[in-house]
Amino acid sequence: MNNMQQSAGQDWPRYKHEVALPGGDLTVYASDELFAGLDYKVLEMANNNLQIPGIEYMSYTPDVHVGVGTCIGTTAVWDAAEGYVSPSIVGSDIGCGMRVHLTTLHKDDLRDVKLRRKLVRAIERYLPMEAQQRGTYSDIRLENIVKKGLHGLPNKYLPDSYTPKKSTSLSHVEIGKLAFNEEVLNELPELAWHRGHRQLGTLGGGNHFVEIQAIEIADEQREVAEAWGLRDGQIAVMIHSGSRAWGGMVNQFCTPAFAKVMGKLGLGSADPRLIYAPLSHPEAQRYVQLMYSALNYAVVNRHLIAYAVREGFRDVFGTKCELKTLYDLMHNYAWEEETPQGRKFVHRKGATRALPAGHPDNPRPYAETGHPALIPGSMGTASYIMAGQNGGAANYYSICHGAGRARSRSATKRLVSVHDFSRAMKVGREDEIVVNQHSLEAILDESPQAYKNVDEIIESVTGAGLAAVVAKCVPLAAIKGTK
């Protein structure tokens, strides 16, 4: 790590570091302290990634940590016509991302810890934590979902569709539908369709969650916050989930074929888990098309989770309580983007796209302000809503996707006690962060102590000029899945 520190020079403090590796150049966006504390394995992984032919750019966000084949927190760029695609630089949970809904409630409405518990229980009645029970969402055709995304949902699941001028379900999203060659779906086994349908609308386990939060607007961005409909003390709902079994199936289906392609073309790296292929190859194109189907699935999955949360809120606060979509975005995907350098194929694995005001790729409601970039913290710590800045162009407008793990799940279980976790969640106090799990031990590996300090991550992003904080979101209650 000493060589890497020296490469940063003596201009301290800094939030952007250039690292020369044998395989090529890596840019790391991080404060000096976070940069100095990086695990050396992240450099090994970067070096492997940089040896993929034709790579034009690669960077890490400040929440970077070791993953399978590629670090979480990676942006990697190729030419769209002659580049490569790597399932390893997309991630196994294709389309994993964030969603935020704004409610008509104020934090004073949830001051009573008993009421917060009641709300959590109400949401659990509608939101399956594991695979769907038979018959749930039986009126939704999975084929329509993977082909049409949100536009494949029956109207009953778009509760604001009857008021088009106020509707946000279809307009306030990074993607509502991605078109692709639908013939690739004919190759999938029946089991994939069965599992995909059963898991539609489910939260999943690990770091996926639903969190009820109170908004604190940043004074410097109050005008943007008000344009987005944010208010101080407003209750918001943040959702983190992805493509569940469907995305997992895409990876399982395509990985063996990629391995064969690499063998025939003489491609490889020091890490056998890093797979890739030229975009021009039929197997690469099959993966890209199936990946897009998983992106369609993922946005619908988060939408249905939000639908279930809405029903729980209405049970507790009445039918006048609504949850308006602020935004939905992804942080695990690859696709083509038009850039000042030309048409590029951009991978983001654990990286959030944060476009500034005036960027042509902003959805129409956010053309003048830039869209909300949704950055979760860890359980027990704040999350953030940010706005992309013009300086983000240097990093293809990629910022962090969360706090980033500081230690593995096994190490967390070894080093963090249930008592430590309980204190972090303020258990037994009036300001307790209510959790749906009956035992904190069951989710000990997701305790705040497992993650980096999200405030330091956000400082690196703002310090580098990539994005600005619009609002801080303080947790009041969290719902965690188990599988």
Sequence and secondary structure as in RCSB ss.txt:
>XXXX:A:sequence
MNNMQQSAGQDWPRYKHEVALPGGDLTVYASDELFAGLDYKVLEMANNNLQIPGIEYMSYTPDVHVGVGTCIGTT
AVWDAAEGYVSPSIVGSDIGCGMRVHLTTLHKDDLRDVKLRRKLVRAIERYLPMEAQQRGTYSDIRLENIVKKGL
HGLPNKYLPDSYTPKKSTSLSHVEIGKLAFNEEVLNELPELAWHRGHRQLGTLGGGNHFVEIQAIEIADEQREVA
EAWGLRDGQIAVMIHSGSRAWGGMVNQFCTPAFAKVMGKLGLGSADPRLIYAPLSHPEAQRYVQLMYSALNYAVV
NRHLIAYAVREGFRDVFGTKCELKTLYDLMHNYAWEEETPQGRKFVHRKGATRALPAGHPDNPRPYAETGHPALI
PGSMGTASYIMAGQNGGAANYYSICHGAGRARSRSATKRLVSVHDFSRAMKVGREDEIVVNQHSLEAILDESPQA
YKNVDEIIESVTGAGLAAVVAKCVPLAAIKGTK
>XXXX:A:secstr
 HHHHHHT S  S SEEEEEETTEEEEEE  HHHHHT  HHHHHHHHHHHTSTT  EEEEEEEEE  SSS EEEE
EEEETTT EE GGGT SSTT EEEEEEEEEEGGGG SHHHHHHHHHHHHHHS SSS  TTTTTTS HHHHHHHGG
GGS GGG TTTT TTT  TTTSSS S     GGGGGGS HHHHHHHHHTTT   STT EEEEEEEEE GGGHHHH
HHTT  TTEEEEEEEE  HHHHHHHHHHHHHHHHHHHHHHT   S TT   EETTSHHHHHHHHHHHHHHHHHHH
HHHHHHHHHHHHHHHHH TT  EEEEEEEESEEEEEEEETTEEEEEEEES EE   TT TTS GGGTTT  EEEE
   TTS EEEEEE GGGGGGTTEE  SS BSS HHHHHHH  HHHHHHHTTTTSTT  EES S GGGGGGGSGGG
B  HHHHHHHHHHTTSEEEEEEEEEEEEEE   
